[in-house]
Amino acid sequence: MKQQDLTEGNLLSTLCLFAVPFLLANILQSLYGAVDLFVVGTYCDARSVAAVSTGTQVTQIVTSLSSGLTLGSTIVIGNYMGQKNYDLVKKAIGTTLTVFSVFAIILTGFMLAFEAPLLRLLNTPRESFELTMTYVAICAWGNFFVCGYNSISAVLRGYGDSKKPMVFVAVACVLNIILDFVLVRFFHMGVAGTAFATVISQAVSMGTAIVYLKRHGFVFDFKLSSFRVHRRLAKELARVGIPISLQELMVRISFLYLMTVMNSCGVFAASVVGIGSKYDVFAMLTATSMANALAAITAQNIGAGKPQRARKALWYSMGFALGVSFLFWTWAQVSPETMIGVFTKDPEIIAAGVPFFRSCSYDYIMVAMVFCLNGYLNGRAKTLWTMVSCSAGALLLRIPMVYLFGRYYANDLGMLGKIAPAVSGLMAAYTLAYVLYEGRNSKKIPLVSLKEN
């Protein structure tokens, strides 16, 4: 298998060729939760919609932790690829896959043990509590496959290949859609059916990836003896990846707190926020994809000693991300009813969601800036900065503002929708200021080096 050298050639074409598969993979992956919610909203009642909405917030913790840590491996492997140090690339891959296998098993046990207390902490509506328990418990058994797929994809992207992760997730997405309709519509399994569809499709995706890579001469052979933890590399992966994972966790906690407040407002409010979260994902897909691609491109170019090429990639990426986010913002301003109507025809949910969508859609634009800036900084291995920045936004800004909303504006979803863009706008301002400062003082700041001592 050949890797793509991200340090040579026309930067704009390199960015597009590498980022577009990222985008397509993220679109397909986002269809998991969207199709679950669509099928449940079509064939089940409001209790089931609320259960999937709340349950998805919980399972996204796993995705956030896994993707944060695996992005660390993308950065480390990408940096070694830029240095042309292929021996360390192989060792880093083995270390990554081994660590995440153990991590997945521990995480599954933790979720199954603390599922009920966590859902009570989230003020899960009484009417949908048992259904939410079912959804989360089934999805917990799929943690191994979630972590496995994410780690393999991260390795490939650091290696310079963003196309094959797209193919593997496409397999999972198509299977998930088929199983959702079969299990919910024809076998009447409801919430449990959507959860089983997700777990089975993730397992098939991971298995397909392993079989394909083994048959096509990938640098890692997937033999049991190759799963080894190299201590120095594990420390490097932890140094880079843990701050990213912690920042994802802090952001997820803040959104879980938001779900807690909304659950206390009833099933309809919880459904609105759940549907809104799906559009958050889709509206920000380009920004997310550009940020992740940018992290790999930056890592390789920093490893190759080309920081100016990495910086130029940042501005290209931000331009693309802002353009797409503006389209979603326009839709939310002009016709929020049609956005909500994609997932539910319940008139009460639609009426409650209109003011929320109009105000929260400003976050699409703000977050596009934040994601791209953080992707660039992550690629430079400045993950401690992004961790502090995102944690401060989540814990010091978003959670206090949500608390004030729950206390003084509990029936005003339009006011709730203003919280996210206000927080993201402030984060975008100080992160941009830091990047510009770092650029003016780049000669004083040493390039990141992940070479093994």
PyMOL commands that set and color helices and strands:
alter all, ss='L'
color gray80, all
select helices_A, chain A and resi 11-43+46-83+86-121+126-140+143-159+163-186+190-215+224-226+231-263+267-283+285-303+307-334+336-341+347-360+362-379+383-408+413-417+419-440
alter helices_A, ss='H'
color red, helices_A
deselect
rebuild
show_as cartoon
